[in-house]
């Protein structure tokens, strides 16, 4: 299937395609659930002729999802959802497969926005968004394209927050399925995927020993839980900061030290943000940090660390020490180290989540896209959870692939759970 986009593609180097193809195939080995869906889609063509726009991290796992959409008959184009998350060899391999891609690792803000506009020229009917950049751009500046849109799926906590705000304000123009809210997504992708890949990105960038370090994790949602747990497993002393009293209590009962960021700033060696908010590490926190403190972000946008304040405080005292490692010399010669420009470190300096967890996340994406094509015309302009039967089917397929069997309820047990006249 060849894309009808006016601009065929914009990638770094088409000659990288062979390397990308090998890595896509390697990831596919760990994505058995998506493979089963792809096989059915190839036979049934549930997305035949649907123009899709996928704004996502251009990784090996995303490539397998894009090829699943292609097998379903969709005419898909891809653009990056973050300037540092593109794998250029993967982009080249997808172009060779006939899928238009607009993404280059390290692209500046102007190019990033231009790529989104190029992808929008496809006049998409179905959107896959990762952070809501495309959804918000359509509503703000490209409203002429809204009548074509059947619906969208959203991959991230950050994006769902933005889209729920649009729904509450009454401006959302089409239904959105919050893939991030699926149990088979956030229980696994956010916790196990983010937990492992965040530390992987920090280690690849710095090659430091985590054991014995004081690591401050900002936010104790599913991503923060995963990061904190894995950092503890690597021998770090973990401090958690939170604004939600229930999550803070949970972190304390999970054995982590809980305090304000103001106090933690004086104690931490490494700071990792995972909140989806803005300026979680702010100027006064930077001023209180120890010499040589390392700051990294695991949230979707580069807003969680006040990088502008770091630049202002350091003036000309800024240098690159290693790829994705910058030193900012602040007052009195004290330095703070910023990783990956403050962008999501697991994709800036590493390869993102392992394919095994993305198998479930992208199975949700594939089945949610099919659901929207079937039911989008009957849905209100709201943010919906992934239907429970889809969530359970993905879990069943994953267990089957892992060769795990579970119990089923007997007729007697089913009756007992559905009745009110039996008890002690």
C-alpha positions in Angstrom: 0.0 0.0 0.0 1.6 3.3 -1.1 0.6 6.4 0.9 -1.2 9.2 -0.9 0.5 11.9 1.1 1.7 14.8 -1.1 5.2 14.6 0.4 6.4 11.0 0.2 8.7 11.0 3.3 11.3 13.0 5.2 13.8 10.8 7.0 17.5 10.9 7.7 18.9 8.3 5.4 17.0 5.7 3.2 20.2 3.5 3.1 19.7 2.5 6.7 16.6 0.4 5.8 18.3 -3.0 6.0 19.5 -2.4 9.5 16.1 -1.2 10.5 14.4 -4.2 9.0 16.6 -6.6 11.0 15.8 -4.8 14.3 12.0 -4.7 13.5 12.1 -8.4 13.0 13.9 -8.9 16.3 11.3 -6.9 18.1 8.5 -8.9 16.4 9.8 -12.0 18.2 8.7 -10.5 21.5 5.3 -9.3 20.2 3.2 -12.5 19.7 -0.1 -10.9 20.6 0.2 -8.2 17.9 1.4 -10.9 15.4 -1.9 -12.8 16.0 -3.9 -9.6 15.4 -1.9 -8.8 12.3 -2.7 -12.3 10.9 -6.4 -11.7 11.4 -6.3 -8.2 10.1 -4.5 -9.4 6.9 -7.4 -11.8 6.3 -10.3 -9.5 7.2 -9.0 -6.0 6.2 -11.0 -4.1 8.9 -9.2 -0.8 8.1 -9.4 -1.1 4.3 -8.9 2.4 2.7 -8.8 4.2 6.0 -6.4 7.1 6.0 -4.4 7.0 9.3 -2.0 9.3 11.0 0.2 7.8 13.7 2.1 10.4 15.8 4.3 8.2 17.8 7.9 7.3 18.8 9.3 5.8 15.6 10.8 2.6 17.2 11.0 -1.0 16.2 7.8 -1.7 18.2 5.9 1.1 16.6 7.1 -0.2 13.2 5.4 -3.6 13.9 2.2 -1.7 14.8 2.4 0.3 11.6 2.9 -2.9 9.6 -0.2 -4.3 11.3 -2.2 -1.4 10.2 -0.9 -1.8 6.7 -1.9 -5.5 6.8 -5.4 -4.3 7.8 -5.7 -2.2 4.7 -5.0 1.2 6.2 -3.2 3.9 4.3 -1.0 5.1 7.2 1.6 7.9 7.6 3.8 8.4 10.6 5.4 11.4 12.3 7.4 11.6 15.5 5.8 12.4 18.8 9.1 13.6 20.2 12.2 15.1 18.5 14.6 12.6 20.1 12.7 9.4 20.0 13.0 8.5 16.3 15.2 5.5 15.3 16.4 6.5 11.9 17.0 3.0 10.6 13.5 2.1 11.5 12.1 5.1 9.7 14.0 4.1 6.6 12.8 0.5 6.8 9.1 1.7 7.0 9.6 3.9 4.0 10.9 0.9 2.1 7.8 -1.0 3.1 5.7 1.8 1.5 4.7 3.7 4.7 5.4 7.4 4.6 7.4 8.7 7.6 8.2 12.2 8.6 10.7 11.9 11.4 14.5 12.5 12.0 16.2 11.8 15.4 17.3 15.1 16.9 15.1 17.3 14.7 14.6 20.9 15.9 11.3 22.3 17.0 10.6 23.8 13.6 11.2 20.5 11.8 9.1 18.6 14.3 6.2 20.9 13.8 6.7 20.8 10.0 6.6 17.0 10.1 3.2 17.1 11.9 1.9 19.5 9.2 3.2 17.2 6.5 1.5 14.2 8.0 -1.8 16.2 8.4 -1.8 16.8 4.6 -2.8 13.1 4.5 -6.3 14.3 5.7 -6.5 11.5 8.3 -9.7 9.8 9.2 -8.2 7.9 12.1 -5.5 9.2 14.5 -3.1 7.4 16.8 -1.6 10.1 19.1 1.1 9.9 21.7 0.9 13.1 23.8 -2.0 14.7 22.0 0.1 17.0 19.8 -1.9 16.1 16.7 -5.2 16.2 18.4 -4.6 19.7 19.8 -3.1 20.9 16.5 -6.3 19.8 14.7 -8.5 21.6 17.2 -6.4 24.8 17.3 -5.2 25.4 13.7 -6.4 22.7 11.3 -10.1 22.7 12.0 -10.9 22.2 8.3 -9.7 18.6 8.7 -12.0 17.8 11.7 -15.0 16.6 9.6 -12.9 13.7 8.2 -11.9 12.4 11.6 -13.7 9.2 12.8 -11.8 9.2 16.1 -8.4 8.8 17.8 -6.6 6.6 20.2 -4.2 8.0 22.9 -1.1 6.2 24.2 0.0 8.4 27.1 -1.1 9.7 30.5 0.0 13.2 29.4 -2.2 13.0 26.3 -5.2 11.7 28.1 -5.0 14.6 30.6 -5.0 17.1 27.8 -7.9 15.3 26.0 -10.0 15.0 29.1 -9.6 18.7 29.6 -10.8 19.3 26.1 -13.8 17.1 26.8 -14.6 19.0 30.0 -14.5 22.3 28.1 -16.8 21.0 25.5 -14.4 21.5 22.6 -13.5 17.9 21.7 -14.7 17.3 18.1 -14.4 13.4 17.9 -14.3 10.4 20.2 -11.0 9.3 21.7 -10.1 5.8 23.1 -7.7 6.2 26.0 -5.4 3.2 25.4 -3.3 4.4 28.3 -6.2 3.6 30.7 -6.3 -0.1 29.6 -5.2 -2.5 32.4 -3.0 -4.4 29.9 -1.3 -1.0 29.1 -0.6 0.9 32.3 -0.2 -2.1 34.6 2.6 -3.4 32.4 3.9 -0.8 29.9 4.0 2.1 32.4 5.2 0.1 35.4 7.6 -2.5 33.9 8.4 -0.8 30.6 9.1 2.7 32.0 10.7 1.4 35.1 13.3 -0.7 33.1 13.8 1.6 30.1 14.2 4.8 32.2 17.1 3.3 34.1 18.5 1.8 30.9 18.5 5.3 29.4 20.3 6.8 32.4 22.9 4.1 32.5 23.6 4.2 28.7 24.0 8.0 28.9 26.2 8.1 32.1 27.6 4.6 32.8 27.3 5.3 36.5 26.7 2.9 39.4 23.2 3.2 40.8 23.9 1.2 44.0 24.4 3.5 46.9 23.0 6.5 45.1 20.1 8.6 46.5 17.6 8.6 43.6 14.6 11.0 43.8 11.6 9.9 41.8 9.0 12.7 41.3 5.6 11.2 41.0 4.3 7.8 42.2 1.9 6.9 39.4 2.4 3.7 37.5 5.5 5.0 35.8 7.0 6.3 39.1 6.2 3.0 40.8 8.1 1.2 38.2 11.1 3.5 38.3 11.3 3.5 42.1 11.0 -0.3 42.3 13.7 -0.9 39.8 16.0 1.7 41.3 15.6 0.1 44.7 16.4 -3.3 43.1 19.7 -1.8 41.7 20.7 -0.9 45.3 19.7 2.8 45.3 18.2 4.6 48.2 14.9 5.9 46.7 13.1 9.0 47.8 9.6 9.7 46.3 7.9 13.1 46.0 4.2 13.4 45.4 1.2 15.8 45.5 -1.4 13.1 45.8 -1.8 12.0 49.5 -3.0 8.5 48.6 -0.1 7.9 46.3 2.3 9.4 48.8 0.9 7.0 51.5 1.3 4.1 49.1 4.9 5.0 48.4 5.6 5.2 52.2 4.0 1.8 52.8 6.0 0.3 49.8 9.1 1.2 51.8 10.2 4.4 50.2 11.1 7.7 51.9 8.6 10.3 51.0 9.2 14.1 51.3 8.8 17.4 49.4 11.0 18.1 46.4 12.4 21.1 48.4 13.8 18.7 51.0 14.8 16.0 48.5 16.7 18.6 46.4 19.3 18.8 49.1 19.7 15.0 49.4 19.4 13.5 45.9 22.2 12.3 43.6 19.9 11.6 40.7 16.5 13.1 40.1 13.9 11.5 37.7 10.6 13.2 36.9 7.5 11.2 36.0 4.5 13.4 36.6 3.2 14.8 33.3 3.3 18.3 34.9 5.4 21.4 34.5 8.5 22.6 36.4 8.5 19.7 38.9 12.2 20.4 39.2 12.3 24.2 39.4 14.9 27.0 39.8 14.9 26.9 43.6 15.3 23.1 43.6 18.3 23.4 41.3 19.8 26.0 43.6 19.6 23.6 46.5 21.1 20.5 44.7 24.4 19.1 45.4 27.4 19.7 43.1 27.2 17.1 40.3 23.5 16.2 40.8 22.0 14.5 37.7 18.6 15.4 36.5 16.5 13.3 34.0 12.9 13.2 32.8 10.8 10.2 32.1 7.6 12.1 31.3 6.4 12.6 27.7 7.2 16.4 27.4 10.3 18.3 28.3 8.3 20.6 30.6 9.0 18.7 33.9 12.5 20.2 34.4 12.9 23.9 34.2 15.6 23.8 31.5 15.2 27.5 30.8 16.1 28.3 34.4 19.2 26.1 34.1 20.3 27.9 31.0 19.7 31.3 32.6 21.6 30.3 35.8 24.6 28.9 33.9 25.1 31.6 31.3 28.0 30.5 29.2 28.9 27.8 31.7 27.5 24.9 29.7 29.2 22.0 28.0 28.5 18.5 26.6 30.3 15.8 28.5 29.0 12.7 26.6 26.1 12.1 24.2 22.9 13.3 25.9 24.9 14.5 29.0 25.2 18.3 29.5 26.8 20.0 32.4 25.4 23.4 33.6 27.8 25.3 35.9 25.7 27.3 38.3 26.7 29.8 41.0 29.9 29.3 42.9 31.1 26.7 40.5 28.5 24.1 41.4 27.3 22.0 38.4 24.1 20.2 37.6 24.0 17.5 34.9 21.0 17.4 32.5 20.3 14.2 30.6 18.7 14.1 27.1 17.9 17.8 27.0 15.2 17.1 29.6 13.3 15.0 27.1 12.1 11.4 27.9 15.4 9.7 28.7 14.4 6.2 27.8 14.1 7.1 24.2 16.6 9.9 24.0 19.5 7.8 25.2 18.2 4.2 24.8 15.6 2.3 22.8 12.5 2.8 24.8 10.4 0.0 26.3 11.1 -3.7 25.7 9.0 -5.1 22.9 7.3 -7.6 25.2 5.4 -4.9 27.1 4.7 -2.9 23.9 3.1 -6.0 22.5 0.2 -5.5 24.9 0.1 -1.7 24.5 0.1 -1.9 20.7 -2.4 -4.7 20.7 -4.7 -2.3 22.5 -3.9 0.3 19.8 -4.7 -2.1 17.0 -8.0 -3.3 18.4 -9.0 0.2 19.6 -8.5 1.4 16.0 -10.7 -1.4 14.7 -13.3 -0.6 17.4 -13.4 3.1 16.3 -13.9 2.3 12.7 -16.8 0.0 13.6 -18.4 2.1 16.2 -17.1 5.7 15.9 -20.2 7.1 14.2 -22.3 6.1 17.2 -20.0 7.4 19.9 -20.2 10.8 21.6 -17.3 13.2 21.5 -15.8 12.0 24.7 -12.7 10.2 26.0 -13.5 6.5 26.4 -11.8 3.6 28.2 -10.7 0.6 26.1 -13.7 -1.8 26.1 -13.2 -4.4 28.9 -13.6 -7.3 26.5 -10.7 -6.0 24.4 -8.5 -5.7 27.5 -9.3 -9.2 28.7 -8.7 -10.7 25.2 -5.3 -9.1 25.1 -4.5 -10.5 28.5 -5.7 -14.0 27.4 -3.6 -13.9 24.3 -0.5 -12.8 26.2 -0.9 -15.6 28.7 -1.4 -18.1 25.9 1.9 -16.9 24.3 3.6 -17.2 27.6 2.3 -20.8 28.0 0.4 -19.9 31.2 -3.0 -21.4 31.9 -5.4 -20.1 34.6 -8.5 -21.4 36.3 -12.1 -20.9 35.1 -15.2 -20.5 37.2 -17.4 -23.5 37.6 -21.1 -23.1 37.1 -21.6 -23.3 40.9 -19.1 -20.5 41.4 -20.6 -18.3 38.7 -24.0 -18.7 40.3 -22.6 -17.9 43.7 -21.0 -14.7 42.5 -24.2 -13.6 40.8 -26.6 -14.3 43.6 -27.6 -12.5 46.8 -29.4 -15.3 48.6 -26.4 -17.4 49.6 -23.8 -16.4 52.2 -22.3 -17.6 55.4 
